């Protein structure tokens, strides 16, 4: 726990999303900073795959869960990259 705030994983994804965005705005200001949002999304999806792979190496890991997460994230990353490539062709 950070201060008196619960970790993000203790929150429903909707509340966690709102808090994470608000924290980013406090840190970086009101404007979105970084690469194109699709590039950032793809990088986060790749991180998710790597986190699931790491979890699979830990004691107590549910390997079926880890594989499902990696597969779902890989599908999303594939779609995200395809959308990026589509946009690049449109410019």
PDB file of N, CA, C and O in Angstrom:
ATOM      1  N   UNK A   1       0.840  -1.176   0.000  1.00  0.00           N
ATOM      2  CA  UNK A   1       0.000   0.000   0.000  1.00  0.00           C
ATOM      3  C   UNK A   1       0.883   1.237   0.000  1.00  0.00           C
ATOM      4  O   UNK A   1       1.875   1.305   0.726  1.00  0.00           O
ATOM      5  N   UNK A   2       0.515   2.209  -0.817  1.00  0.00           N
ATOM      6  CA  UNK A   2       1.244   3.472  -0.878  1.00  0.00           C
ATOM      7  C   UNK A   2       0.477   4.489  -0.041  1.00  0.00           C
ATOM      8  O   UNK A   2      -0.626   4.897  -0.404  1.00  0.00           O
ATOM      9  N   UNK A   3       1.072   4.901   1.090  1.00  0.00           N
ATOM     10  CA  UNK A   3       0.366   5.826   1.969  1.00  0.00           C
ATOM     11  C   UNK A   3      -0.905   5.175   2.463  1.00  0.00           C
ATOM     12  O   UNK A   3      -0.881   4.056   2.975  1.00  0.00           O
ATOM     13  N   UNK A   4      -2.017   5.875   2.310  1.00  0.00           N
ATOM     14  CA  UNK A   4      -3.298   5.317   2.739  1.00  0.00           C
ATOM     15  C   UNK A   4      -4.117   4.804   1.555  1.00  0.00           C
ATOM     16  O   UNK A   4      -5.305   4.516   1.699  1.00  0.00           O
ATOM     17  N   UNK A   5      -3.486   4.690   0.392  1.00  0.00           N
ATOM     18  CA  UNK A   5      -4.179   4.228  -0.810  1.00  0.00           C
ATOM     19  C   UNK A   5      -3.894   2.757  -1.065  1.00  0.00           C
ATOM     20  O   UNK A   5      -2.753   2.308  -0.948  1.00  0.00           O
ATOM     21  N   UNK A   6      -4.937   2.005  -1.415  1.00  0.00           N
ATOM     22  CA  UNK A   6      -4.714   0.591  -1.736  1.00  0.00           C
ATOM     23  C   UNK A   6      -3.983   0.450  -3.066  1.00  0.00           C
ATOM     24  O   UNK A   6      -4.067   1.344  -3.907  1.00  0.00           O
ATOM     25  N   UNK A   7      -3.268  -0.653  -3.274  1.00  0.00           N
ATOM     26  CA  UNK A   7      -2.636  -0.882  -4.576  1.00  0.00           C
ATOM     27  C   UNK A   7      -3.709  -1.010  -5.653  1.00  0.00           C
ATOM     28  O   UNK A   7      -4.847  -1.384  -5.367  1.00  0.00           O
ATOM     29  N   UNK A   8      -3.340  -0.700  -6.884  1.00  0.00           N
ATOM     30  CA  UNK A   8      -4.300  -0.735  -7.983  1.00  0.00           C
ATOM     31  C   UNK A   8      -5.011  -2.080  -8.090  1.00  0.00           C
ATOM     32  O   UNK A   8      -6.203  -2.123  -8.396  1.00  0.00           O
ATOM     33  N   UNK A   9      -4.300  -3.171  -7.844  1.00  0.00           N
ATOM     34  CA  UNK A   9      -4.896  -4.494  -8.028  1.00  0.00           C
ATOM     35  C   UNK A   9      -6.034  -4.747  -7.040  1.00  0.00           C
ATOM     36  O   UNK A   9      -6.853  -5.639  -7.260  1.00  0.00           O
ATOM     37  N   UNK A  10      -6.094  -3.980  -5.963  1.00  0.00           N
ATOM     38  CA  UNK A  10      -7.193  -4.113  -5.015  1.00  0.00           C
ATOM     39  C   UNK A  10      -8.445  -3.361  -5.464  1.00  0.00           C
ATOM     40  O   UNK A  10      -9.487  -3.445  -4.814  1.00  0.00           O
ATOM     41  N   UNK A  11      -8.348  -2.630  -6.568  1.00  0.00           N
ATOM     42  CA  UNK A  11      -9.458  -1.840  -7.076  1.00  0.00           C
ATOM     43  C   UNK A  11     -10.069  -2.495  -8.309  1.00  0.00           C
ATOM     44  O   UNK A  11      -9.377  -3.177  -9.066  1.00  0.00           O
ATOM     45  N   UNK A  12     -11.352  -2.288  -8.503  1.00  0.00           N
ATOM     46  CA  UNK A  12     -12.006  -2.672  -9.747  1.00  0.00           C
ATOM     47  C   UNK A  12     -11.282  -1.940 -10.883  1.00  0.00           C
ATOM     48  O   UNK A  12     -10.772  -0.838 -10.682  1.00  0.00           O
ATOM     49  N   UNK A  13     -11.235  -2.545 -12.064  1.00  0.00           N
ATOM     50  CA  UNK A  13     -10.467  -1.945 -13.167  1.00  0.00           C
ATOM     51  C   UNK A  13     -10.939  -0.540 -13.508  1.00  0.00           C
ATOM     52  O   UNK A  13     -10.137   0.291 -13.934  1.00  0.00           O
ATOM     53  N   UNK A  14     -12.231  -0.258 -13.328  1.00  0.00           N
ATOM     54  CA  UNK A  14     -12.740   1.083 -13.641  1.00  0.00           C
ATOM     55  C   UNK A  14     -12.144   2.124 -12.696  1.00  0.00           C
ATOM     56  O   UNK A  14     -11.673   3.177 -13.126  1.00  0.00           O
ATOM     57  N   UNK A  15     -12.173   1.811 -11.414  1.00  0.00           N
ATOM     58  CA  UNK A  15     -11.603   2.730 -10.423  1.00  0.00           C
ATOM     59  C   UNK A  15     -10.088   2.836 -10.586  1.00  0.00           C
ATOM     60  O   UNK A  15      -9.518   3.920 -10.457  1.00  0.00           O
ATOM     61  N   UNK A  16      -9.439   1.701 -10.870  1.00  0.00           N
ATOM     62  CA  UNK A  16      -7.986   1.710 -11.063  1.00  0.00           C
ATOM     63  C   UNK A  16      -7.605   2.571 -12.270  1.00  0.00           C
ATOM     64  O   UNK A  16      -6.613   3.299 -12.231  1.00  0.00           O
ATOM     65  N   UNK A  17      -8.397   2.485 -13.339  1.00  0.00           N
ATOM     66  CA  UNK A  17      -8.144   3.281 -14.534  1.00  0.00           C
ATOM     67  C   UNK A  17      -8.241   4.767 -14.223  1.00  0.00           C
ATOM     68  O   UNK A  17      -7.376   5.548 -14.620  1.00  0.00           O
ATOM     69  N   UNK A  18      -9.285   5.153 -13.517  1.00  0.00           N
ATOM     70  CA  UNK A  18      -9.467   6.561 -13.160  1.00  0.00           C
ATOM     71  C   UNK A  18      -8.324   7.063 -12.294  1.00  0.00           C
ATOM     72  O   UNK A  18      -7.806   8.157 -12.514  1.00  0.00           O
ATOM     73  N   UNK A  19      -7.932   6.263 -11.308  1.00  0.00           N
ATOM     74  CA  UNK A  19      -6.852   6.698 -10.422  1.00  0.00           C
ATOM     75  C   UNK A  19      -5.522   6.791 -11.167  1.00  0.00           C
ATOM     76  O   UNK A  19      -4.773   7.751 -10.990  1.00  0.00           O
ATOM     77  N   UNK A  20      -5.236   5.803 -11.988  1.00  0.00           N
ATOM     78  CA  UNK A  20      -3.970   5.800 -12.731  1.00  0.00           C
ATOM     79  C   UNK A  20      -3.897   7.009 -13.668  1.00  0.00           C
ATOM     80  O   UNK A  20      -2.845   7.639 -13.783  1.00  0.00           O
ATOM     81  N   UNK A  21      -5.007   7.336 -14.339  1.00  0.00           N
ATOM     82  CA  UNK A  21      -5.028   8.496 -15.245  1.00  0.00           C
ATOM     83  C   UNK A  21      -4.846   9.783 -14.443  1.00  0.00           C
ATOM     84  O   UNK A  21      -4.073  10.657 -14.834  1.00  0.00           O
ATOM     85  N   UNK A  22      -5.555   9.896 -13.328  1.00  0.00           N
ATOM     86  CA  UNK A  22      -5.443  11.100 -12.487  1.00  0.00           C
ATOM     87  C   UNK A  22      -4.015  11.257 -11.951  1.00  0.00           C
ATOM     88  O   UNK A  22      -3.484  12.367 -11.906  1.00  0.00           O
ATOM     89  N   UNK A  23      -3.405  10.155 -11.551  1.00  0.00           N
ATOM     90  CA  UNK A  23      -2.017  10.220 -11.072  1.00  0.00           C
ATOM     91  C   UNK A  23      -1.083  10.695 -12.181  1.00  0.00           C
ATOM     92  O   UNK A  23      -0.171  11.483 -11.930  1.00  0.00           O
ATOM     93  N   UNK A  24      -1.304  10.222 -13.398  1.00  0.00           N
ATOM     94  CA  UNK A  24      -0.491  10.642 -14.538  1.00  0.00           C
ATOM     95  C   UNK A  24      -0.657  12.120 -14.846  1.00  0.00           C
ATOM     96  O   UNK A  24       0.306  12.805 -15.190  1.00  0.00           O
ATOM     97  N   UNK A  25      -1.888  12.606 -14.720  1.00  0.00           N
ATOM     98  CA  UNK A  25      -2.134  14.032 -14.968  1.00  0.00           C
ATOM     99  C   UNK A  25      -1.444  14.898 -13.906  1.00  0.00           C
ATOM    100  O   UNK A  25      -0.933  15.976 -14.211  1.00  0.00           O
ATOM    101  N   UNK A  26      -1.436  14.421 -12.673  1.00  0.00           N
ATOM    102  CA  UNK A  26      -0.740  15.166 -11.609  1.00  0.00           C
ATOM    103  C   UNK A  26       0.762  15.209 -11.878  1.00  0.00           C
ATOM    104  O   UNK A  26       1.415  16.229 -11.657  1.00  0.00           O
ATOM    105  N   UNK A  27       1.295  14.101 -12.353  1.00  0.00           N
ATOM    106  CA  UNK A  27       2.730  13.992 -12.601  1.00  0.00           C
ATOM    107  C   UNK A  27       3.163  14.720 -13.869  1.00  0.00           C
ATOM    108  O   UNK A  27       4.187  15.404 -13.868  1.00  0.00           O
ATOM    109  N   UNK A  28       2.398  14.581 -14.947  1.00  0.00           N
ATOM    110  CA  UNK A  28       2.812  15.082 -16.262  1.00  0.00           C
ATOM    111  C   UNK A  28       2.050  16.307 -16.749  1.00  0.00           C
ATOM    112  O   UNK A  28       2.408  16.877 -17.780  1.00  0.00           O
ATOM    113  N   UNK A  29       1.011  16.725 -16.036  1.00  0.00           N
ATOM    114  CA  UNK A  29       0.199  17.847 -16.481  1.00  0.00           C
ATOM    115  C   UNK A  29      -1.016  17.381 -17.256  1.00  0.00           C
ATOM    116  O   UNK A  29      -1.197  16.181 -17.465  1.00  0.00           O
ATOM    117  N   UNK A  30      -1.851  18.315 -17.686  1.00  0.00           N
ATOM    118  CA  UNK A  30      -3.135  17.954 -18.296  1.00  0.00           C
ATOM    119  C   UNK A  30      -3.039  17.351 -19.697  1.00  0.00           C
ATOM    120  O   UNK A  30      -3.952  16.644 -20.125  1.00  0.00           O
ATOM    121  N   UNK A  31      -1.960  17.615 -20.408  1.00  0.00           N
ATOM    122  CA  UNK A  31      -1.819  17.094 -21.776  1.00  0.00           C
ATOM    123  C   UNK A  31      -1.180  15.711 -21.766  1.00  0.00           C
ATOM    124  O   UNK A  31      -0.296  15.424 -20.959  1.00  0.00           O
ATOM    125  N   UNK A  32      -1.641  14.863 -22.675  1.00  0.00           N
ATOM    126  CA  UNK A  32      -1.035  13.540 -22.835  1.00  0.00           C
ATOM    127  C   UNK A  32       0.386  13.716 -23.347  1.00  0.00           C
ATOM    128  O   UNK A  32       0.614  14.444 -24.313  1.00  0.00           O
ATOM    129  N   UNK A  33       1.337  13.057 -22.710  1.00  0.00           N
ATOM    130  CA  UNK A  33       2.729  13.086 -23.172  1.00  0.00           C
ATOM    131  C   UNK A  33       3.153  11.661 -23.508  1.00  0.00           C
ATOM    132  O   UNK A  33       2.607  10.695 -22.975  1.00  0.00           O
ATOM    133  N   UNK A  34       4.104  11.547 -24.372  1.00  0.00           N
ATOM    134  CA  UNK A  34       4.581  10.229 -24.760  1.00  0.00           C
ATOM    135  C   UNK A  34       4.441  10.051 -26.252  1.00  0.00           C
ATOM    136  O   UNK A  34       4.184  10.996 -26.998  1.00  0.00           O
ATOM    137  N   UNK A  35       4.615   8.831 -26.659  1.00  0.00           N
ATOM    138  CA  UNK A  35       4.472   8.480 -28.067  1.00  0.00           C
ATOM    139  C   UNK A  35       2.994   8.484 -28.442  1.00  0.00           C
ATOM    140  O   UNK A  35       2.137   8.750 -27.599  1.00  0.00           O
ATOM    141  N   UNK A  36       2.700   8.193 -29.689  1.00  0.00           N
ATOM    142  CA  UNK A  36       1.313   8.054 -30.122  1.00  0.00           C
ATOM    143  C   UNK A  36       0.627   7.037 -29.196  1.00  0.00           C
ATOM    144  O   UNK A  36       1.241   6.038 -28.823  1.00  0.00           O
ATOM    145  N   UNK A  37      -0.624   7.278 -28.825  1.00  0.00           N
ATOM    146  CA  UNK A  37      -1.303   6.351 -27.908  1.00  0.00           C
ATOM    147  C   UNK A  37      -1.292   4.893 -28.363  1.00  0.00           C
ATOM    148  O   UNK A  37      -1.232   3.996 -27.523  1.00  0.00           O
ATOM    149  N   UNK A  38      -1.347   4.633 -29.666  1.00  0.00           N
ATOM    150  CA  UNK A  38      -1.278   3.237 -30.124  1.00  0.00           C
ATOM    151  C   UNK A  38       0.088   2.628 -29.849  1.00  0.00           C
ATOM    152  O   UNK A  38       0.182   1.446 -29.520  1.00  0.00           O
ATOM    153  N   UNK A  39       1.144   3.416 -29.980  1.00  0.00           N
ATOM    154  CA  UNK A  39       2.488   2.913 -29.673  1.00  0.00           C
ATOM    155  C   UNK A  39       2.606   2.605 -28.177  1.00  0.00           C
ATOM    156  O   UNK A  39       3.181   1.590 -27.784  1.00  0.00           O
ATOM    157  N   UNK A  40       2.058   3.488 -27.363  1.00  0.00           N
ATOM    158  CA  UNK A  40       2.089   3.271 -25.911  1.00  0.00           C
ATOM    159  C   UNK A  40       1.265   2.040 -25.533  1.00  0.00           C
ATOM    160  O   UNK A  40       1.681   1.241 -24.695  1.00  0.00           O
ATOM    161  N   UNK A  41       0.095   1.895 -26.157  1.00  0.00           N
ATOM    162  CA  UNK A  41      -0.769   0.740 -25.895  1.00  0.00           C
ATOM    163  C   UNK A  41      -0.047  -0.553 -26.250  1.00  0.00           C
ATOM    164  O   UNK A  41      -0.058  -1.507 -25.473  1.00  0.00           O
ATOM    165  N   UNK A  42       0.573  -0.585 -27.405  1.00  0.00           N
ATOM    166  CA  UNK A  42       1.302  -1.784 -27.842  1.00  0.00           C
ATOM    167  C   UNK A  42       2.406  -2.130 -26.841  1.00  0.00           C
ATOM    168  O   UNK A  42       2.570  -3.291 -26.469  1.00  0.00           O
ATOM    169  N   UNK A  43       3.158  -1.122 -26.409  1.00  0.00           N
ATOM    170  CA  UNK A  43       4.235  -1.363 -25.445  1.00  0.00           C
ATOM    171  C   UNK A  43       3.688  -1.928 -24.136  1.00  0.00           C
ATOM    172  O   UNK A  43       4.301  -2.813 -23.538  1.00  0.00           O
ATOM    173  N   UNK A  44       2.543  -1.424 -23.690  1.00  0.00           N
ATOM    174  CA  UNK A  44       1.934  -1.928 -22.453  1.00  0.00           C
ATOM    175  C   UNK A  44       1.450  -3.366 -22.630  1.00  0.00           C
ATOM    176  O   UNK A  44       1.559  -4.176 -21.710  1.00  0.00           O
ATOM    177  N   UNK A  45       0.919  -3.683 -23.804  1.00  0.00           N
ATOM    178  CA  UNK A  45       0.483  -5.056 -24.064  1.00  0.00           C
ATOM    179  C   UNK A  45       1.674  -6.008 -24.073  1.00  0.00           C
ATOM    180  O   UNK A  45       1.580  -7.126 -23.567  1.00  0.00           O
ATOM    181  N   UNK A  46       2.784  -5.574 -24.642  1.00  0.00           N
ATOM    182  CA  UNK A  46       3.998  -6.387 -24.632  1.00  0.00           C
ATOM    183  C   UNK A  46       4.488  -6.563 -23.190  1.00  0.00           C
ATOM    184  O   UNK A  46       4.903  -7.656 -22.805  1.00  0.00           O
ATOM    185  N   UNK A  47       4.440  -5.490 -22.396  1.00  0.00           N
ATOM    186  CA  UNK A  47       4.790  -5.606 -20.974  1.00  0.00           C
ATOM    187  C   UNK A  47       3.907  -6.648 -20.295  1.00  0.00           C
ATOM    188  O   UNK A  47       4.392  -7.470 -19.517  1.00  0.00           O
ATOM    189  N   UNK A  48       2.619  -6.609 -20.590  1.00  0.00           N
ATOM    190  CA  UNK A  48       1.701  -7.571 -19.990  1.00  0.00           C
ATOM    191  C   UNK A  48       2.070  -9.009 -20.319  1.00  0.00           C
ATOM    192  O   UNK A  48       2.006  -9.880 -19.452  1.00  0.00           O
ATOM    193  N   UNK A  49       2.450  -9.260 -21.548  1.00  0.00           N
ATOM    194  CA  UNK A  49       2.887 -10.608 -21.943  1.00  0.00           C
ATOM    195  C   UNK A  49       4.107 -11.007 -21.125  1.00  0.00           C
ATOM    196  O   UNK A  49       4.185 -12.125 -20.616  1.00  0.00           O
ATOM    197  N   UNK A  50       5.054 -10.093 -21.004  1.00  0.00           N
ATOM    198  CA  UNK A  50       6.268 -10.397 -20.236  1.00  0.00           C
ATOM    199  C   UNK A  50       5.966 -10.610 -18.758  1.00  0.00           C
ATOM    200  O   UNK A  50       6.565 -11.481 -18.127  1.00  0.00           O
ATOM    201  N   UNK A  51       5.044  -9.827 -18.194  1.00  0.00           N
ATOM    202  CA  UNK A  51       4.659 -10.019 -16.792  1.00  0.00           C
ATOM    203  C   UNK A  51       4.017 -11.392 -16.592  1.00  0.00           C
ATOM    204  O   UNK A  51       4.297 -12.075 -15.607  1.00  0.00           O
ATOM    205  N   UNK A  52       3.154 -11.795 -17.531  1.00  0.00           N
ATOM    206  CA  UNK A  52       2.516 -13.111 -17.428  1.00  0.00           C
ATOM    207  C   UNK A  52       3.558 -14.222 -17.537  1.00  0.00           C
ATOM    208  O   UNK A  52       3.471 -15.230 -16.836  1.00  0.00           O
ATOM    209  N   UNK A  53       4.543 -14.035 -18.416  1.00  0.00           N
ATOM    210  CA  UNK A  53       5.620 -15.033 -18.525  1.00  0.00           C
ATOM    211  C   UNK A  53       6.413 -15.116 -17.228  1.00  0.00           C
ATOM    212  O   UNK A  53       6.764 -16.206 -16.774  1.00  0.00           O
ATOM    213  N   UNK A  54       6.691 -13.960 -16.635  1.00  0.00           N
ATOM    214  CA  UNK A  54       7.431 -13.946 -15.369  1.00  0.00           C
ATOM    215  C   UNK A  54       6.621 -14.630 -14.273  1.00  0.00           C
ATOM    216  O   UNK A  54       7.162 -15.417 -13.497  1.00  0.00           O
ATOM    217  N   UNK A  55       5.329 -14.330 -14.212  1.00  0.00           N
ATOM    218  CA  UNK A  55       4.477 -14.959 -13.205  1.00  0.00           C
ATOM    219  C   UNK A  55       4.505 -16.479 -13.371  1.00  0.00           C
ATOM    220  O   UNK A  55       4.465 -17.206 -12.378  1.00  0.00           O
ATOM    221  N   UNK A  56       4.572 -16.967 -14.604  1.00  0.00           N
ATOM    222  CA  UNK A  56       4.582 -18.407 -14.863  1.00  0.00           C
ATOM    223  C   UNK A  56       5.808 -19.084 -14.269  1.00  0.00           C
ATOM    224  O   UNK A  56       5.788 -20.293 -14.042  1.00  0.00           O
ATOM    225  N   UNK A  57       6.882 -18.328 -14.011  1.00  0.00           N
ATOM    226  CA  UNK A  57       8.102 -18.925 -13.449  1.00  0.00           C
ATOM    227  C   UNK A  57       8.092 -18.960 -11.919  1.00  0.00           C
ATOM    228  O   UNK A  57       8.998 -19.527 -11.308  1.00  0.00           O
ATOM    229  N   UNK A  58       7.089 -18.365 -11.306  1.00  0.00           N
ATOM    230  CA  UNK A  58       7.053 -18.252  -9.848  1.00  0.00           C
ATOM    231  C   UNK A  58       6.329 -19.432  -9.211  1.00  0.00           C
ATOM    232  O   UNK A  58       5.440 -20.037  -9.810  1.00  0.00           O
ATOM    233  N   UNK A  59       6.734 -19.744  -7.977  1.00  0.00           N
ATOM    234  CA  UNK A  59       6.041 -20.777  -7.219  1.00  0.00           C
ATOM    235  C   UNK A  59       4.589 -20.379  -7.028  1.00  0.00           C
ATOM    236  O   UNK A  59       4.282 -19.221  -6.745  1.00  0.00           O
ATOM    237  N   UNK A  60       3.707 -21.343  -7.185  1.00  0.00           N
ATOM    238  CA  UNK A  60       2.285 -21.095  -6.995  1.00  0.00           C
ATOM    239  C   UNK A  60       1.579 -20.552  -8.217  1.00  0.00           C
ATOM    240  O   UNK A  60       0.372 -20.316  -8.177  1.00  0.00           O
ATOM    241  N   UNK A  61       2.308 -20.348  -9.301  1.00  0.00           N
ATOM    242  CA  UNK A  61       1.687 -19.788 -10.511  1.00  0.00           C
ATOM    243  C   UNK A  61       0.685 -20.777 -11.099  1.00  0.00           C
ATOM    244  O   UNK A  61       0.922 -21.985 -11.108  1.00  0.00           O
ATOM    245  N   UNK A  62      -0.412 -20.261 -11.578  1.00  0.00           N
ATOM    246  CA  UNK A  62      -1.405 -21.038 -12.302  1.00  0.00           C
ATOM    247  C   UNK A  62      -1.010 -20.948 -13.779  1.00  0.00           C
ATOM    248  O   UNK A  62      -1.267 -19.941 -14.439  1.00  0.00           O
ATOM    249  N   UNK A  63      -0.386 -22.005 -14.286  1.00  0.00           N
ATOM    250  CA  UNK A  63       0.154 -21.955 -15.647  1.00  0.00           C
ATOM    251  C   UNK A  63      -0.926 -21.791 -16.703  1.00  0.00           C
ATOM    252  O   UNK A  63      -0.692 -21.136 -17.718  1.00  0.00           O
ATOM    253  N   UNK A  64      -2.106 -22.369 -16.490  1.00  0.00           N
ATOM    254  CA  UNK A  64      -3.201 -22.179 -17.444  1.00  0.00           C
ATOM    255  C   UNK A  64      -3.596 -20.707 -17.503  1.00  0.00           C
ATOM    256  O   UNK A  64      -3.804 -20.157 -18.584  1.00  0.00           O
ATOM    257  N   UNK A  65      -3.699 -20.073 -16.339  1.00  0.00           N
ATOM    258  CA  UNK A  65      -4.021 -18.648 -16.275  1.00  0.00           C
ATOM    259  C   UNK A  65      -2.961 -17.837 -17.015  1.00  0.00           C
ATOM    260  O   UNK A  65      -3.293 -16.964 -17.816  1.00  0.00           O
ATOM    261  N   UNK A  66      -1.694 -18.124 -16.750  1.00  0.00           N
ATOM    262  CA  UNK A  66      -0.594 -17.385 -17.393  1.00  0.00           C
ATOM    263  C   UNK A  66      -0.650 -17.515 -18.908  1.00  0.00           C
ATOM    264  O   UNK A  66      -0.482 -16.528 -19.624  1.00  0.00           O
ATOM    265  N   UNK A  67      -0.884 -18.718 -19.396  1.00  0.00           N
ATOM    266  CA  UNK A  67      -0.952 -18.944 -20.840  1.00  0.00           C
ATOM    267  C   UNK A  67      -2.145 -18.218 -21.450  1.00  0.00           C
ATOM    268  O   UNK A  67      -2.028 -17.618 -22.518  1.00  0.00           O
ATOM    269  N   UNK A  68      -3.296 -18.269 -20.775  1.00  0.00           N
ATOM    270  CA  UNK A  68      -4.475 -17.553 -21.286  1.00  0.00           C
ATOM    271  C   UNK A  68      -4.215 -16.056 -21.365  1.00  0.00           C
ATOM    272  O   UNK A  68      -4.587 -15.411 -22.345  1.00  0.00           O
ATOM    273  N   UNK A  69      -3.580 -15.501 -20.343  1.00  0.00           N
ATOM    274  CA  UNK A  69      -3.283 -14.067 -20.348  1.00  0.00           C
ATOM    275  C   UNK A  69      -2.323 -13.712 -21.476  1.00  0.00           C
ATOM    276  O   UNK A  69      -2.523 -12.722 -22.180  1.00  0.00           O
ATOM    277  N   UNK A  70      -1.286 -14.517 -21.648  1.00  0.00           N
ATOM    278  CA  UNK A  70      -0.331 -14.258 -22.725  1.00  0.00           C
ATOM    279  C   UNK A  70      -1.023 -14.329 -24.090  1.00  0.00           C
ATOM    280  O   UNK A  70      -0.767 -13.495 -24.958  1.00  0.00           O
ATOM    281  N   UNK A  71      -1.880 -15.303 -24.278  1.00  0.00           N
ATOM    282  CA  UNK A  71      -2.579 -15.478 -25.545  1.00  0.00           C
ATOM    283  C   UNK A  71      -3.508 -14.294 -25.809  1.00  0.00           C
ATOM    284  O   UNK A  71      -3.516 -13.748 -26.912  1.00  0.00           O
ATOM    285  N   UNK A  72      -4.286 -13.898 -24.809  1.00  0.00           N
ATOM    286  CA  UNK A  72      -5.206 -12.774 -24.982  1.00  0.00           C
ATOM    287  C   UNK A  72      -4.450 -11.486 -25.272  1.00  0.00           C
ATOM    288  O   UNK A  72      -4.840 -10.718 -26.152  1.00  0.00           O
ATOM    289  N   UNK A  73      -3.375 -11.249 -24.541  1.00  0.00           N
ATOM    290  CA  UNK A  73      -2.590 -10.037 -24.757  1.00  0.00           C
ATOM    291  C   UNK A  73      -1.908 -10.051 -26.118  1.00  0.00           C
ATOM    292  O   UNK A  73      -1.805  -9.015 -26.775  1.00  0.00           O
ATOM    293  N   UNK A  74      -1.444 -11.220 -26.539  1.00  0.00           N
ATOM    294  CA  UNK A  74      -0.818 -11.325 -27.861  1.00  0.00           C
ATOM    295  C   UNK A  74      -1.830 -11.021 -28.965  1.00  0.00           C
ATOM    296  O   UNK A  74      -1.495 -10.378 -29.959  1.00  0.00           O
ATOM    297  N   UNK A  75      -3.059 -11.483 -28.788  1.00  0.00           N
ATOM    298  CA  UNK A  75      -4.102 -11.171 -29.773  1.00  0.00           C
ATOM    299  C   UNK A  75      -4.368  -9.667 -29.812  1.00  0.00           C
ATOM    300  O   UNK A  75      -4.488  -9.084 -30.889  1.00  0.00           O
ATOM    301  N   UNK A  76      -4.459  -9.047 -28.649  1.00  0.00           N
ATOM    302  CA  UNK A  76      -4.675  -7.599 -28.594  1.00  0.00           C
ATOM    303  C   UNK A  76      -3.500  -6.840 -29.201  1.00  0.00           C
ATOM    304  O   UNK A  76      -3.692  -5.873 -29.938  1.00  0.00           O
ATOM    305  N   UNK A  77      -2.285  -7.281 -28.891  1.00  0.00           N
ATOM    306  CA  UNK A  77      -1.098  -6.615 -29.432  1.00  0.00           C
ATOM    307  C   UNK A  77      -1.072  -6.738 -30.954  1.00  0.00           C
ATOM    308  O   UNK A  77      -0.701  -5.790 -31.646  1.00  0.00           O
ATOM    309  N   UNK A  78      -1.459  -7.887 -31.472  1.00  0.00           N
ATOM    310  CA  UNK A  78      -1.506  -8.092 -32.919  1.00  0.00           C
ATOM    311  C   UNK A  78      -2.510  -7.128 -33.558  1.00  0.00           C
ATOM    312  O   UNK A  78      -2.228  -6.536 -34.601  1.00  0.00           O
ATOM    313  N   UNK A  79      -3.681  -6.971 -32.930  1.00  0.00           N
ATOM    314  CA  UNK A  79      -4.687  -6.040 -33.442  1.00  0.00           C
ATOM    315  C   UNK A  79      -4.202  -4.593 -33.357  1.00  0.00           C
ATOM    316  O   UNK A  79      -4.419  -3.803 -34.275  1.00  0.00           O
ATOM    317  N   UNK A  80      -3.550  -4.258 -32.261  1.00  0.00           N
ATOM    318  CA  UNK A  80      -3.042  -2.892 -32.078  1.00  0.00           C
ATOM    319  C   UNK A  80      -1.999  -2.568 -33.138  1.00  0.00           C
ATOM    320  O   UNK A  80      -2.031  -1.493 -33.736  1.00  0.00           O
ATOM    321  N   UNK A  81      -1.083  -3.487 -33.370  1.00  0.00           N
ATOM    322  CA  UNK A  81      -0.046  -3.268 -34.375  1.00  0.00           C
ATOM    323  C   UNK A  81      -0.660  -3.143 -35.766  1.00  0.00           C
ATOM    324  O   UNK A  81      -0.227  -2.311 -36.562  1.00  0.00           O
ATOM    325  N   UNK A  82      -1.663  -3.964 -36.063  1.00  0.00           N
ATOM    326  CA  UNK A  82      -2.329  -3.880 -37.368  1.00  0.00           C
ATOM    327  C   UNK A  82      -2.991  -2.515 -37.547  1.00  0.00           C
ATOM    328  O   UNK A  82      -2.942  -1.935 -38.631  1.00  0.00           O
ATOM    329  N   UNK A  83      -3.605  -2.007 -36.490  1.00  0.00           N
ATOM    330  CA  UNK A  83      -4.224  -0.677 -36.576  1.00  0.00           C
ATOM    331  C   UNK A  83      -3.160   0.388 -36.791  1.00  0.00           C
ATOM    332  O   UNK A  83      -3.369   1.319 -37.569  1.00  0.00           O
ATOM    333  N   UNK A  84      -2.015   0.267 -36.110  1.00  0.00           N
ATOM    334  CA  UNK A  84      -0.900   1.215 -36.293  1.00  0.00           C
ATOM    335  C   UNK A  84      -0.420   1.193 -37.739  1.00  0.00           C
ATOM    336  O   UNK A  84      -0.232   2.240 -38.358  1.00  0.00           O
ATOM    337  N   UNK A  85      -0.221  -0.019 -38.273  1.00  0.00           N
ATOM    338  CA  UNK A  85       0.245  -0.144 -39.644  1.00  0.00           C
ATOM    339  C   UNK A  85      -0.780   0.408 -40.628  1.00  0.00           C
ATOM    340  O   UNK A  85      -0.413   1.010 -41.637  1.00  0.00           O
ATOM    341  N   UNK A  86      -2.068   0.203 -40.336  1.00  0.00           N
ATOM    342  CA  UNK A  86      -3.114   0.767 -41.182  1.00  0.00           C
ATOM    343  C   UNK A  86      -3.014   2.292 -41.186  1.00  0.00           C
ATOM    344  O   UNK A  86      -3.094   2.919 -42.243  1.00  0.00           O
ATOM    345  N   UNK A  87      -2.842   2.880 -40.021  1.00  0.00           N
ATOM    346  CA  UNK A  87      -2.724   4.329 -39.941  1.00  0.00           C
ATOM    347  C   UNK A  87      -1.491   4.850 -40.666  1.00  0.00           C
ATOM    348  O   UNK A  87      -1.531   5.906 -41.298  1.00  0.00           O
ATOM    349  N   UNK A  88      -0.403   4.106 -40.572  1.00  0.00           N
ATOM    350  CA  UNK A  88       0.829   4.529 -41.239  1.00  0.00           C
ATOM    351  C   UNK A  88       0.647   4.530 -42.749  1.00  0.00           C
ATOM    352  O   UNK A  88       1.195   5.386 -43.443  1.00  0.00           O
ATOM    353  N   UNK A  89      -0.121   3.571 -43.258  1.00  0.00           N
ATOM    354  CA  UNK A  89      -0.391   3.521 -44.681  1.00  0.00           C
ATOM    355  C   UNK A  89      -1.334   4.619 -45.134  1.00  0.00           C
ATOM    356  O   UNK A  89      -1.333   5.013 -46.300  1.00  0.00           O
ATOM    357  N   UNK A  90      -2.140   5.111 -44.200  1.00  0.00           N
ATOM    358  CA  UNK A  90      -3.127   6.147 -44.537  1.00  0.00           C
ATOM    359  C   UNK A  90      -2.508   7.533 -44.552  1.00  0.00           C
ATOM    360  O   UNK A  90      -3.082   8.458 -45.127  1.00  0.00           O
ATOM    361  N   UNK A  91      -1.352   7.692 -43.931  1.00  0.00           N
ATOM    362  CA  UNK A  91      -0.737   9.020 -43.857  1.00  0.00           C
ATOM    363  C   UNK A  91       0.088   9.319 -45.081  1.00  0.00           C
ATOM    364  O   UNK A  91       0.675  10.396 -45.182  1.00  0.00           O
TER     365      UNK A  91
END
